[in-house]
Amino acid sequence: MLTKDDKNWTVDNFVTRGEYRSDMAEIKGDLQDIKKNLNKVLGAVDKFSGRVAGLEQENKMGARTLHRHGVQIQELAKATGTTISQ
């Protein structure tokens, strides 16, 4: 049979039901903060990747325009009999 001392020893050395989930509210609050901050970071990364994609597209179009201008300059030089130094 358990004595009162045995019961007190058990309560002192093991987690009771009341202590089992005492930190749960704090952990849930921390998780909510983490989710909020993660959503902010994901929004910023999304915005940044959109800007990078726009710059890449602009760069491709600029390269295409530069090539077209180079061809036009070569054709104009050929038509006028001008030599272009490379």
Secondary structure, DSSP 8 states (H G I E B T S, - for coil): ---HHHHHHHHHHS--HHHHTTTHHHHHHHHHHHHHHHHHHHHHHHHHHHHHHHHHHHHHHHHHHHHHHHHHHHHHHHHHT-----
